[in-house]
Amino acid sequence: LSVASNNLDEVFVYYYQNADLVLNGETIVSFKSDNEANSKLGIIRLKGNGDLIEIRDMGYERSQSMIIRGNLDFDEKNNCIVYGVFQYKVKLSPTDSITNEGYAMSVDSYMAKIDTEGKVIWKKHFGGSHTQRIYKLVVAEDNSIYFSGGYDTECFVSNGITVTQKTEGTRTYGESIFHGHIYPDGEIDYIYFQNKPKNAYTLGYHYRDWE
């Protein structure tokens, strides 16, 4: 689970499940697997006193691994920032999703900003030939986002089908890292890719370090 609260006295829980989801003894989300997907993702929205407001369906995934666990945070305008990894497709709203149109078993990453009504403001797809993962995200005081992660072999960042940055290399043992900054409107300020072929590690920082 990933849990975060906003300024409206609400609590959001980003979950994944492979059985019925029960709240206070009542099934609030039933589960049925199939051959294509065996884990279900969603966001539970609660009042500050614990009363259920809504459940947002985030679709199914093929993996039961903990790596599929989604993450969420909030900016000062109560927009929800969601990020995580996915295989094949991640659903962000009833009308918005990101699809891995290449190797279906590859693990790609996503990041999206969703407003208080559940509408997607912008979305980003981090992909490549093997595995990419966002490890750390910090929302700054101006509502921009700093983030870092790891990748193997190559990584690109796209909005829809437009590739904005890309780096390529040879297959190595361990992870290289990337870190970057996105403005509140979704425009990418920068993304740095750093090749570190022999040791697996990631980069963590607080946004104040960059002031």
trRosetta pair geometry for C-beta under 8 A, 3 or more apart (Angstrom, degrees):
i j d omega theta_ij theta_ji phi_ij phi_ji
1 13 5.7 -26 -161 -165 112 99
1 14 6.9 142 -161 71 55 56
1 15 5.4 -13 -107 -97 82 79
1 69 7.5 -80 -31 -151 12 117
2 13 7.3 148 75 -158 48 48
2 14 4.3 -8 57 53 101 109
2 69 6.6 131 -32 162 102 100
2 70 6.0 -111 21 100 133 63
2 71 4.6 -179 -120 -122 163 47
2 72 5.3 136 116 21 121 77
3 11 6.6 -3 -168 -176 97 102
3 12 7.1 164 -149 85 50 53
3 13 5.2 -11 -100 -104 81 75
3 14 7.8 -152 -68 21 37 71
4 11 7.6 167 89 -153 31 61
4 12 5.6 -14 64 59 78 98
4 72 5.1 -134 20 104 128 89
4 73 5.3 -171 -117 -114 163 38
4 74 5.7 172 142 -13 125 94
4 80 7.8 142 81 -134 129 89
5 9 7.7 -10 -173 -141 115 24
5 10 6.5 163 -151 85 73 46
5 11 4.9 -34 -94 -99 88 67
5 12 7.3 167 -92 14 35 74
5 48 7.8 62 -143 -103 126 85
5 74 7.3 -74 101 6 31 141
6 9 8.0 -55 77 11 73 19
6 10 5.3 2 41 58 103 96
6 12 7.3 55 -23 -12 99 111
6 74 4.5 -179 -100 -131 80 165
6 78 4.4 70 -173 -131 133 87
6 80 7.5 -73 -70 -76 124 82
6 116 7.9 144 164 -106 172 97
7 74 7.6 -169 -12 135 76 143
7 76 7.3 42 -28 -159 139 52
7 78 5.6 -104 37 -73 92 102
8 78 5.8 52 -18 -123 111 145
8 116 7.5 81 -16 -131 156 128
9 47 6.9 15 124 -170 93 68
9 48 3.7 -51 173 -39 93 132
10 45 6.2 -7 -179 -170 122 88
10 46 6.6 152 -164 79 69 49
10 47 6.3 -54 -110 -116 70 34
10 48 6.6 -83 -75 -50 28 72
10 53 7.0 -21 -136 -7 117 151
11 45 7.8 151 81 -158 47 43
11 46 4.6 -19 64 65 94 105
11 47 7.8 8 20 95 85 14
11 48 6.7 115 -20 -103 97 46
11 50 8.0 -6 38 -94 134 46
12 43 5.8 -10 -170 -174 102 106
12 44 7.0 154 -158 79 49 53
12 45 5.7 -14 -104 -103 78 65
12 46 7.5 -175 -78 22 30 76
12 72 5.8 -76 109 108 126 151
12 74 7.8 131 21 -57 131 110
12 80 6.3 76 -39 -119 177 131
13 43 6.9 154 77 -158 46 55
13 44 4.3 -6 56 53 102 104
13 46 7.1 37 -6 -6 105 114
14 41 7.5 1 -177 -170 82 96
14 42 7.8 -171 -147 99 51 34
14 43 5.3 -21 -97 -101 67 81
14 58 7.7 30 -148 -16 88 160
14 69 7.6 107 114 179 103 71
14 70 4.2 -102 160 90 131 107
14 71 6.5 -174 65 -102 152 7
14 72 4.7 143 -30 -11 131 116
14 82 6.7 147 -100 -129 144 104
14 84 7.8 -169 152 -43 143 139
15 21 6.9 103 114 -118 152 137
15 41 7.1 172 91 -147 50 53
15 42 6.0 -13 60 63 89 75
15 43 7.6 155 16 -97 74 30
15 44 6.5 30 -1 -8 120 106
15 70 8.0 -26 23 42 12 103
16 39 5.1 22 175 168 113 114
16 40 6.7 161 -155 80 63 40
16 41 4.8 -25 -99 -93 84 74
16 42 8.0 139 -93 17 43 62
16 61 6.9 -24 -141 26 131 129
16 68 5.6 84 -88 110 173 108
16 69 6.0 -126 11 -100 121 55
16 70 7.0 127 -43 1 102 89
17 20 7.7 -47 163 131 139 4
17 21 5.2 -93 -84 -65 165 101
17 29 6.9 132 40 97 156 124
17 31 5.7 -126 118 -79 112 142
17 39 6.9 152 70 -160 32 70
17 40 5.2 -26 60 61 87 93
17 41 8.0 166 16 -81 71 31
17 42 7.8 -19 8 22 110 103
18 31 6.5 147 -172 167 23 152
18 33 6.8 19 -153 -66 85 123
18 38 6.1 24 -125 153 113 81
18 39 5.3 -50 -71 -103 93 70
18 40 7.4 151 -84 14 43 79
18 64 5.6 1 -53 -119 148 113
19 31 5.5 171 -180 50 11 145
20 27 4.9 -38 175 -132 126 114
20 29 7.0 169 -160 90 58 57
20 30 5.3 -24 -114 -126 94 51
20 31 5.3 -145 -72 14 43 95
21 27 7.0 106 73 -155 49 64
21 28 5.6 -59 101 63 98 85
21 29 3.9 21 40 52 120 99
21 30 7.9 -113 26 -58 74 18
21 31 7.1 101 -18 -38 78 109
21 42 7.9 -100 -18 51 166 132
22 25 6.6 0 176 -128 112 11
22 26 6.6 153 -155 73 73 28
22 27 5.5 -43 -96 -91 75 54
22 28 7.0 135 -125 8 23 82
23 26 5.9 -31 69 63 69 83
23 28 4.8 15 14 -17 113 133
23 44 7.7 151 -75 -143 141 147
23 52 6.4 97 114 -65 160 128
27 30 6.0 45 162 -74 127 75
28 44 7.7 63 113 -114 147 117
28 52 6.8 -156 -126 -121 145 160
28 55 6.3 152 150 -52 110 146
29 40 7.2 -165 151 116 128 140
29 42 6.3 -169 -107 30 162 160
29 55 6.0 -166 -67 178 113 160
31 40 5.6 -148 -120 10 98 138
33 37 7.0 -140 -149 100 73 56
33 38 4.3 28 -143 -125 126 71
34 37 6.3 32 55 46 87 68
34 38 7.6 -145 49 -76 41 65
36 60 7.4 81 105 108 92 138
36 62 6.9 -80 160 -96 50 95
37 40 7.7 92 137 -75 116 63
37 60 3.4 85 139 141 153 125
37 61 5.9 129 -152 75 104 15
37 62 5.3 -84 -111 -79 61 55
38 60 7.7 92 8 -175 17 109
38 61 7.7 -56 56 91 53 61
38 62 6.6 49 20 -156 82 37
38 63 7.7 70 59 -66 95 2
38 64 6.0 -48 105 -54 109 98
39 60 6.7 136 76 -163 47 67
39 61 4.5 -26 70 63 103 95
39 62 7.5 -22 25 59 94 9
39 63 6.4 -35 12 84 134 42
39 64 5.1 160 -61 -97 121 58
39 68 6.0 95 97 101 154 159
40 59 7.6 -152 -147 120 63 28
40 60 5.4 -37 -99 -103 63 72
40 61 7.7 -173 -80 18 18 76
41 58 3.9 -65 111 85 100 113
41 59 6.0 2 52 65 102 61
41 60 7.2 171 12 -100 82 20
41 61 6.2 62 -26 -17 113 108
41 68 7.3 -125 -72 153 120 106
41 70 6.0 89 -156 -18 127 128
41 90 7.8 -21 60 -143 154 84
41 91 7.7 163 73 49 111 92
42 55 5.6 16 164 178 135 94
42 56 5.9 163 -165 82 80 54
42 57 5.4 -39 -107 -115 105 36
42 58 5.0 -177 -92 12 37 91
43 55 7.2 161 81 -159 48 50
43 56 4.2 -2 55 53 98 110
43 58 6.3 86 -17 -40 84 119
43 72 7.1 80 -119 -53 119 157
43 80 7.7 73 -157 166 159 160
43 82 7.5 -87 -73 -95 135 136
44 52 7.1 -67 -168 -130 100 92
44 55 5.5 -17 -104 -108 65 79
44 56 8.0 -148 -65 23 23 74
45 52 7.6 91 80 -165 59 58
45 53 4.3 -62 110 66 100 113
45 54 4.8 13 47 54 119 78
45 55 7.3 -157 18 -77 78 32
45 56 7.0 64 -22 -15 108 101
46 50 5.8 -23 -178 -144 129 30
46 51 6.6 145 -162 72 76 38
46 52 6.0 -47 -106 -102 75 42
46 53 6.2 -179 -107 2 17 92
47 50 6.8 -30 72 40 79 22
47 51 4.3 9 32 54 121 92
47 52 7.9 -58 5 -4 84 8
47 53 6.0 122 -43 -50 76 103
52 55 7.5 -14 -170 -44 116 89
56 93 7.6 -45 -167 -114 118 59
56 118 5.9 -175 -109 -127 132 123
57 91 6.8 -16 124 106 80 140
57 94 7.9 66 60 -80 104 72
58 70 7.0 -37 138 -33 167 161
58 90 7.1 -16 171 -173 95 79
58 91 5.2 166 -173 77 41 89
58 92 7.1 23 -134 -99 84 27
59 89 6.6 -102 164 114 157 96
59 90 6.3 170 56 -157 138 36
59 91 3.1 131 -34 9 121 118
59 97 7.1 79 -50 -118 152 120
61 68 5.0 148 120 -151 167 142
61 86 6.4 -125 -111 -141 110 74
61 87 6.1 95 -161 41 89 91
61 88 7.9 159 -138 43 58 102
61 90 7.8 11 -84 -96 98 76
62 87 4.9 -74 37 87 112 132
62 88 6.3 87 -18 3 122 127
62 105 7.7 -91 91 -112 150 68
63 67 7.1 -20 119 62 144 98
63 68 5.2 170 83 -49 103 129
63 87 5.9 98 -11 5 109 137
64 68 7.5 -93 -153 20 10 138
65 68 5.7 115 73 -10 73 94
66 69 5.5 -8 -175 -17 63 116
67 85 5.7 -28 151 57 93 140
67 107 6.8 -22 135 -144 137 149
67 133 7.3 -76 -163 -113 107 137
68 84 7.1 55 -179 162 40 125
68 85 6.4 -101 -110 78 43 90
68 86 7.2 74 -137 -102 84 48
68 87 7.8 -58 -101 1 108 96
69 84 6.6 -139 104 -135 42 128
70 82 6.1 -4 177 -168 120 101
70 83 7.3 154 -162 82 76 29
70 84 3.9 -90 -117 -35 60 153
71 82 7.0 149 83 -156 52 53
71 83 5.3 -25 66 68 102 77
71 84 5.5 153 12 -69 78 88
71 134 8.0 -125 42 96 136 108
71 137 7.0 145 115 27 135 124
72 80 5.7 -15 -163 -174 116 101
72 81 6.5 149 -156 80 58 54
72 82 4.9 -20 -98 -99 88 71
72 83 7.8 155 -85 20 43 63
73 80 7.6 146 76 -159 34 56
73 81 4.8 -17 64 60 84 108
73 137 6.3 -158 9 102 140 113
73 139 5.5 -172 127 -16 129 121
74 78 6.0 -14 -167 -133 122 38
74 79 6.8 148 -153 73 68 42
74 80 5.9 -37 -97 -102 76 53
74 81 6.9 -176 -89 12 21 85
74 139 7.2 -100 94 22 31 167
75 78 7.4 -72 71 -1 66 14
75 79 5.0 3 37 53 108 94
75 81 6.6 88 -33 -32 89 112
75 113 7.7 1 -5 -137 128 115
75 139 5.0 -146 -95 -169 72 140
75 143 4.2 63 -168 -133 134 92
75 184 7.3 111 -154 -126 164 101
76 139 8.0 178 -22 142 71 124
76 141 7.3 39 -35 -160 137 49
76 143 5.7 -102 28 -73 92 101
77 143 6.3 21 1 -109 105 146
78 116 5.3 26 119 -77 115 110
79 113 5.2 16 157 -175 129 99
79 114 6.6 157 -170 74 78 38
79 115 5.5 -43 -113 -104 87 49
79 116 7.2 -87 -90 -42 48 67
79 121 6.5 -20 -146 -5 136 144
79 143 7.6 71 40 -158 122 121
80 113 7.3 150 78 -159 46 50
80 114 4.6 -23 64 65 99 97
80 115 7.8 -142 19 -58 80 2
80 116 7.9 123 -16 -89 94 42
81 111 7.2 -7 -174 -169 91 90
81 112 7.5 168 -151 85 49 43
81 113 5.7 -22 -99 -101 70 70
81 114 7.9 177 -80 21 23 75
81 137 6.7 -153 132 142 133 142
81 139 6.2 177 2 -72 151 120
81 145 6.5 153 -134 -98 150 134
82 92 7.2 169 69 -133 136 92
82 110 7.8 2 112 109 89 101
82 111 7.4 169 90 -150 51 44
82 112 5.3 -9 59 59 93 91
82 114 6.4 21 -1 0 112 119
83 109 7.0 20 -176 178 92 100
83 110 6.4 -164 -139 95 58 57
83 111 4.2 -2 -101 -104 106 76
83 112 7.4 167 -76 18 62 60
83 134 5.2 -52 159 76 130 146
83 137 5.7 118 31 -35 150 153
83 147 7.5 -165 -131 -127 173 142
84 90 7.6 160 76 -126 101 150
84 109 6.9 -158 113 -144 25 74
84 110 6.5 -6 59 53 61 86
84 134 7.5 -96 -85 53 15 105
85 107 5.0 12 178 180 128 101
85 108 6.7 157 -154 85 74 32
85 109 5.1 -47 -97 -94 68 68
85 110 7.6 146 -110 12 22 76
85 132 7.7 172 -115 88 102 62
85 133 5.4 -31 -70 -112 126 86
85 134 7.8 -179 -59 26 79 76
86 89 6.8 -84 156 98 131 16
86 90 3.8 -110 -81 -54 164 110
86 98 7.2 125 56 82 149 104
86 100 7.1 -176 103 -23 94 116
86 107 7.5 148 68 -152 24 61
86 108 6.1 -30 63 69 76 81
86 109 7.6 128 15 -114 75 22
86 110 6.0 14 5 -7 121 118
87 100 6.8 -65 -163 28 37 145
87 104 6.7 66 172 162 90 63
87 105 6.2 0 -151 -138 124 33
87 106 7.1 158 -125 73 80 39
87 107 6.0 -45 -74 -97 86 59
87 108 7.7 133 -94 22 38 78
88 99 7.0 -29 161 -150 52 73
88 100 5.6 -97 -110 47 16 103
88 104 5.0 24 -87 -158 90 89
89 97 5.7 15 -175 168 100 127
89 98 7.0 167 -150 86 56 47
89 99 4.7 -12 -102 -107 89 75
89 100 7.0 -130 -61 18 47 74
90 97 6.3 173 87 -158 46 79
90 98 5.2 1 53 53 94 93
90 110 5.2 -130 58 2 153 157
91 96 7.7 118 -166 90 56 57
91 97 4.7 -35 -107 -101 53 106
92 96 4.4 -49 70 104 108 104
92 97 6.0 176 11 -94 82 41
92 98 7.0 60 -26 -10 117 89
92 110 7.6 -135 -71 154 115 143
92 112 5.0 17 -136 47 139 178
92 114 6.9 -163 174 -77 99 119
92 120 5.1 59 124 -83 128 131
92 123 6.0 -117 -40 -98 172 136
93 96 4.4 43 41 34 98 101
93 114 6.9 159 -63 -125 112 118
93 118 5.8 135 -124 154 108 88
93 119 6.5 54 -122 -125 163 32
93 120 5.1 -137 -5 -28 131 101
95 120 7.9 -138 77 17 84 114
96 112 7.7 134 132 -143 135 149
96 120 4.2 -41 33 6 174 150
96 123 6.5 166 172 -31 125 147
98 108 7.9 -126 131 107 120 130
98 110 5.1 164 45 -108 153 130
98 123 6.1 -156 -59 154 115 133
98 125 4.9 173 -161 -87 132 109
100 103 7.4 -49 152 68 119 49
100 104 6.5 140 96 -119 112 43
100 106 6.2 -160 -179 69 147 101
100 108 5.1 167 -88 5 121 137
100 127 6.4 160 -118 -119 93 132
102 106 6.5 0 92 22 105 141
102 127 7.3 134 22 170 128 134
102 129 7.9 -92 142 -112 154 48
103 106 4.2 84 88 -24 103 112
103 129 7.5 64 10 -159 135 50
106 127 7.4 74 121 -156 132 91
106 128 7.8 -152 177 79 140 55
106 129 7.3 -130 -119 163 144 24
106 130 6.3 -149 -135 -155 105 18
106 131 6.8 -153 -166 -76 77 55
107 131 4.7 23 60 -127 104 86
107 132 7.2 -163 107 42 77 51
107 133 6.9 1 129 -67 119 96
108 125 6.5 6 157 -173 132 87
108 126 6.2 168 -177 87 81 60
108 127 4.2 -14 -126 -101 125 82
108 128 7.5 152 -108 23 88 61
108 132 5.9 19 -139 49 50 105
109 125 7.7 144 84 -165 53 43
109 126 3.9 -9 66 62 100 117
109 127 7.6 -161 34 -66 62 50
109 132 4.9 -100 1 110 108 97
109 133 5.6 150 -71 -116 124 31
109 134 4.9 133 -172 -11 147 91
109 149 6.6 -55 -33 -152 173 166
110 123 6.8 -16 -170 -171 104 98
110 124 6.7 153 -159 83 55 59
110 125 5.9 -19 -105 -106 78 56
110 126 6.9 -154 -72 21 29 82
111 123 7.2 162 88 -157 49 53
111 124 4.6 -2 58 54 93 108
111 126 7.3 54 -6 -17 98 109
111 134 6.5 74 -64 -34 110 166
111 137 7.4 156 -122 -103 123 144
111 145 7.6 163 175 129 141 160
111 147 7.1 -82 -92 -69 154 170
111 182 7.7 168 116 0 144 163
112 120 5.7 -48 -175 -139 124 104
112 121 7.8 141 176 48 76 70
112 122 6.8 -167 -145 97 63 48
112 123 4.1 -9 -104 -108 100 81
112 124 7.1 -168 -72 21 55 65
113 120 7.3 109 77 -162 52 59
113 121 4.3 -42 97 55 103 115
113 122 5.4 29 36 46 104 79
113 123 7.8 -143 25 -71 60 51
113 186 6.8 -128 18 -76 126 96
114 118 6.1 -10 176 -147 117 34
114 119 6.7 157 -157 75 70 32
114 120 5.6 -39 -100 -97 78 53
114 121 6.7 -168 -95 2 21 85
115 118 7.2 -46 71 22 68 18
115 119 5.0 -4 39 57 109 88
115 121 5.8 103 -41 -50 92 106
120 123 5.7 -9 -177 -44 130 109
121 186 6.9 -168 124 -48 92 122
122 159 7.2 -32 -171 -135 101 122
122 185 7.2 93 -29 160 145 45
122 186 3.2 -48 117 -93 177 146
123 159 7.1 136 83 -137 61 76
124 157 6.1 -8 -175 -169 113 95
124 158 7.3 145 -160 74 65 38
124 159 6.0 -45 -106 -85 65 78
124 182 7.4 -108 -39 -101 151 152
124 186 7.4 180 -51 -158 101 94
124 188 7.9 106 -111 -69 136 109
125 157 7.3 153 81 -156 50 47
125 158 4.9 -24 65 65 101 90
125 159 7.4 162 18 -88 85 28
126 132 4.7 -134 135 125 104 143
126 134 6.7 127 24 -46 158 99
126 149 7.1 58 160 68 165 160
126 151 8.0 -125 164 -82 112 122
126 155 6.4 -6 -176 -169 91 104
126 156 7.4 173 -152 84 48 43
126 157 5.4 -16 -101 -102 72 75
127 132 6.3 -148 -113 21 18 137
127 155 7.3 155 88 -150 25 58
127 156 5.8 -21 68 58 73 87
127 158 7.0 -26 25 16 107 113
128 131 7.8 -44 70 43 106 16
128 132 5.5 106 20 -40 112 118
128 151 6.1 66 30 -164 156 127
128 153 6.5 163 147 86 123 94
128 154 4.3 -174 -158 96 121 76
128 155 4.4 -71 -47 -97 142 39
128 156 5.7 144 -77 7 79 75
129 153 5.0 -76 67 110 114 137
129 154 5.2 62 9 42 103 108
130 151 7.6 124 70 -177 94 75
130 152 4.6 -63 89 84 138 102
130 153 4.7 99 5 24 124 128
130 154 7.6 114 14 37 88 68
130 171 7.8 110 -48 -117 149 94
131 151 6.7 -179 96 -143 57 55
131 152 5.2 34 50 26 89 109
132 149 6.5 58 177 132 79 134
132 150 7.4 -176 -147 94 49 47
132 151 4.4 -4 -106 -103 79 99
132 155 5.0 113 -98 -120 127 108
132 178 8.0 -7 -148 23 107 132
133 149 5.3 -167 97 -164 48 112
133 150 5.7 -2 56 55 90 82
133 151 7.5 171 19 -77 60 58
134 137 6.3 30 158 -52 123 104
134 147 5.6 -23 -152 178 115 124
134 148 7.4 127 -153 85 67 29
134 149 4.1 -74 -105 -74 39 131
135 148 6.0 -36 56 97 97 80
135 149 5.1 152 0 -111 78 58
135 150 6.5 48 -30 -5 121 91
135 202 4.6 38 26 165 161 165
135 204 7.3 -85 110 -78 118 91
136 147 6.5 169 93 -151 59 56
136 148 5.0 7 55 49 101 92
136 149 7.5 -167 28 -67 64 60
136 202 7.2 147 -2 136 108 128
136 203 7.8 -121 40 94 129 57
136 204 5.0 112 -29 -117 169 84
136 205 7.8 132 112 31 144 53
137 145 6.2 -15 -166 -169 99 108
137 146 7.3 156 -155 85 49 49
137 147 4.5 -7 -105 -104 75 97
138 145 7.2 150 77 -156 46 58
138 146 4.8 -11 60 62 98 97
138 147 7.4 -175 22 -75 64 52
138 205 7.7 -99 4 93 145 64
138 206 6.3 156 -124 -139 166 49
138 207 5.0 -160 112 -33 130 101
139 143 6.5 -11 -175 -137 101 43
139 144 7.7 158 -155 82 57 32
139 145 5.8 -30 -102 -100 61 75
140 143 6.9 -69 73 5 71 12
140 144 5.0 -6 43 62 119 80
140 145 7.1 -153 4 -81 87 23
140 146 6.4 76 -44 -10 107 101
140 207 4.3 -136 -91 146 101 168
142 184 6.8 -115 136 -40 79 117
143 184 4.2 44 105 -100 106 120
144 181 6.3 24 155 -177 123 92
144 182 6.3 179 -167 88 81 50
144 183 5.2 -46 -113 -127 108 36
144 184 5.5 -85 -75 -45 60 69
144 189 7.5 30 -165 -22 137 134
145 181 7.1 160 85 -154 52 49
145 182 4.6 -5 57 55 101 99
146 179 7.4 13 -178 -179 85 96
146 180 7.5 -172 -146 97 54 37
146 181 5.4 -18 -99 -101 71 77
146 205 7.1 -74 143 83 137 101
146 207 4.6 166 6 -93 141 95
146 210 6.9 172 -102 5 146 145
147 179 6.7 -172 97 -147 47 61
147 180 6.1 -12 59 59 85 76
147 181 7.9 164 19 -85 71 33
147 182 7.4 11 6 1 114 106
148 177 6.5 1 -175 -177 101 108
148 178 6.8 175 -151 93 57 49
148 179 3.9 -14 -102 -101 89 94
148 180 7.8 150 -85 14 52 57
148 202 6.0 132 130 171 111 98
148 203 4.3 -122 -162 77 150 89
148 204 6.3 -146 55 -86 143 40
148 205 7.1 97 -26 18 139 90
149 177 7.0 164 90 -153 36 67
149 178 5.6 -10 62 59 82 89
149 179 7.6 157 18 -81 57 55
149 202 6.6 -39 -153 -141 20 122
150 175 3.7 8 -174 174 124 144
150 176 6.8 146 -156 77 71 37
150 177 5.5 -42 -100 -101 66 63
150 178 7.5 166 -97 17 18 75
150 200 7.2 48 -153 -161 152 84
150 201 7.9 176 -92 97 128 24
150 202 5.0 -91 -49 -91 106 99
151 154 7.1 -68 149 104 128 18
151 155 3.9 -61 -131 -57 172 126
151 175 6.5 117 50 -157 24 91
151 176 5.8 -32 67 67 77 88
151 177 7.6 142 20 -108 76 17
151 178 6.2 28 -1 -10 118 113
151 193 7.7 -42 45 -137 131 104
152 171 7.4 34 163 -141 97 68
152 172 7.2 -148 -153 58 81 74
152 174 7.9 166 -106 101 98 28
152 175 5.9 -76 -68 -109 79 65
152 176 7.2 141 -97 18 35 82
153 168 7.7 -14 159 -152 68 59
153 169 6.3 -157 -158 68 38 81
153 170 7.5 -71 -128 141 73 16
153 171 5.4 -9 -93 -96 104 63
153 172 7.5 173 -75 18 56 74
154 166 6.9 14 -179 -172 107 88
154 167 6.2 -167 -142 91 71 57
154 168 4.7 -4 -104 -111 120 59
154 169 6.5 171 -73 25 73 68
155 166 7.2 -170 92 -138 46 55
155 167 6.3 10 49 47 78 89
155 176 8.0 -142 -5 81 122 111
155 178 5.9 -115 89 -34 156 146
155 193 6.5 175 57 -113 114 124
156 163 5.0 -40 -175 -141 132 106
156 164 7.8 135 -180 44 83 58
156 165 6.7 173 -147 87 60 51
156 166 4.2 -8 -101 -98 95 92
157 163 7.6 109 68 -155 43 60
157 164 5.4 -48 90 56 90 103
157 165 5.3 16 36 48 104 92
157 166 7.9 -154 19 -68 62 59
157 180 7.7 -26 -53 10 166 169
157 188 6.8 115 116 -95 139 154
157 191 5.8 139 4 -31 149 172
158 161 6.6 -22 178 -158 133 13
158 162 5.8 157 -154 75 85 46
158 163 5.1 -44 -89 -94 102 50
158 164 6.4 164 -102 1 43 84
159 162 5.6 -15 60 57 76 103
159 164 6.9 43 2 -31 93 123
159 186 7.3 97 -112 158 141 118
163 166 5.6 6 172 -43 125 120
164 188 5.7 117 139 33 154 150
164 191 7.7 96 106 17 107 131
165 188 7.3 -135 -12 138 119 157
165 191 4.8 178 59 63 161 122
165 193 7.4 177 148 -26 116 114
167 193 4.0 -151 -5 97 152 164
167 195 7.5 -146 151 -57 137 100
169 172 7.0 -21 124 -14 123 115
169 176 7.4 97 29 -27 151 153
169 195 5.7 130 -77 -115 160 134
169 197 7.8 -140 150 -82 144 110
172 176 7.6 76 58 -38 133 98
172 195 7.9 104 11 -169 157 98
172 197 3.7 -96 -167 -147 155 98
172 198 7.6 -78 174 -61 120 41
173 197 7.0 70 51 168 58 75
173 198 7.0 28 77 -131 93 39
174 196 7.0 -78 123 113 121 83
174 197 6.3 113 65 170 108 33
174 198 5.9 32 30 132 150 14
174 199 5.4 146 -155 119 159 6
174 200 3.9 -141 -146 -56 83 75
175 196 7.3 20 100 72 53 98
175 200 4.5 70 16 -135 90 81
175 201 7.1 -163 67 33 104 29
175 202 7.0 -12 101 -70 140 77
176 193 6.8 39 138 -179 126 84
176 194 6.1 -171 -176 92 93 53
176 195 4.6 -39 -117 -120 135 44
176 196 5.2 144 -116 31 62 68
176 197 7.0 -6 -67 -71 95 52
177 193 7.7 169 93 -153 44 47
177 194 5.1 -8 64 59 86 101
177 196 6.4 18 1 16 93 120
177 201 7.2 -38 -56 94 127 66
177 202 5.6 144 -113 -134 115 52
177 203 5.0 108 170 -11 149 104
178 191 5.9 10 -179 179 112 98
178 192 6.5 170 -151 86 62 50
178 193 4.9 -20 -100 -100 95 65
178 194 7.2 170 -86 17 42 72
179 191 7.4 178 92 -150 29 59
179 192 5.6 -8 59 54 76 97
179 194 8.0 3 10 2 93 113
179 203 5.1 -67 -54 82 132 137
179 205 7.5 53 -153 21 149 121
180 188 6.6 -20 169 -157 134 99
180 189 7.2 159 178 63 84 80
180 190 5.6 -154 -140 100 82 56
180 191 3.5 -23 -87 -101 137 68
180 192 6.6 172 -76 13 73 63
181 188 7.7 118 84 -165 53 57
181 189 4.1 -31 93 55 102 126
181 190 5.7 32 37 44 95 78
181 210 7.6 -172 -77 141 135 169
182 186 6.4 -18 178 -146 114 31
182 187 7.0 158 -161 80 68 37
182 188 5.6 -40 -106 -104 78 54
182 189 6.5 -158 -94 4 21 86
183 186 7.0 -32 75 40 77 20
183 187 4.5 2 40 59 120 90
183 188 7.8 -128 9 -65 83 8
183 189 5.8 114 -40 -50 86 98
188 191 6.2 -32 -174 -26 126 103
194 203 7.8 78 39 -39 136 137
196 199 6.1 -53 152 59 111 77
196 201 7.1 -47 106 45 152 90
205 209 4.9 -92 -176 41 112 146
205 210 7.4 85 136 -38 137 96
206 209 5.5 113 67 -15 69 99
207 210 5.9 -56 -169 30 54 108
207 211 7.6 67 139 -37 72 92
208 211 5.5 -34 -158 4 51 118
